[in-house]
């Protein structure tokens, strides 16, 4: 599988997200998208990643699929090192704490995510790694 230019995709989708109050077109049209703002685990630089999300009660659920490639996305490692982050949902900024779902909870959340966005099942089939599911819990 040829790796897409994730940096270029991120730039384009983030710009469109900001220009259209959180809505994007093209392959992401109709998908709930948030912008995850992290600090680079190695670089210390601010990073922005547009990601598809689902909800589980008041929590936001994101999946570190990297389109089924063999390695986890960089943003996942950033969250492991710096779990207190912000997300943009529509025009709202939300401070959240990231945690990695494990076991039965991971499986339930992944299934819920893939039910709403079937391409995530394709990503799961195309890799040998267990795709992490990340829970973003809003801070009070």
C-alpha angles and dihedrals in degrees: 000000000000112000114239119229095262093181092058093044090049092050093049097045093043091052091049091046091054094044093051105040094258100321125118135185135209119050091350096052111129092016120117104243130188130183112234114205113201140164114243110254091218104021101038087220125134114259130192123204126180108215137177112243142185130198131243105187104302094341127098116225123207129176125219094218101137085200090294097301118151097256134058117254118262092245089064092060089045090056092049090056098036110023097170104086144142131244132195116221112181103315095333126100114212128188110220142175115228124218132169116242115230138197119339093359091055091049093048093048093045091050090049091050094047092047089061094039110028093188087078089067087055090051090050092051093049097058138055094214124092104249110231121235115210125203117209109200116193115238119235 
